[in-house]
């Protein structure tokens, strides 16, 4: 018995293995489903970025006039978990966030793909490390600028 995963949307069929009996195939399918569900749950995190923490440090006064830094935050979600792909879930998340975030704070929600998330997470980790080591360093400002650019490039209303 062959175990196949049929991805109709992408017109792809993936061979997931073989089993000697139908019962073994069912057991293997249940194991694979459980693993996929666990992976989906593990990727359902969110990054919260307070824009004020990304402002340039030191003598750079340009941040004082940049609205990006004032009373704003971004929430970055992965777009690939099944639940996060559902329009109803995204609307519910936005509604709940609007109820708990103070009214004077603008909160943008972004659901981004795996490649975008990889770039974001890599830069976020570098920024956090630099921020811990020396909040006023050039390195911290450099990573903060990269994160600002990334956040400004994301679509807050993905389809």
Secondary structure, DSSP 8 states (H G I E B T S, - for coil): -EEEEEEGGGTEEEEEEE-SSHHHHHHHHHHHHHHHHHHHHHT--EEEEEGGGGS--TT-GGGGG-GGGSSEEEEEEES-SHHHH-HHHHHHHHHHHHHHS-TTSEEEEEEE-HHHHHHHHHHHHHHHHHHHH-TTSHHHHHHHHHHHHHHHHS-TT--
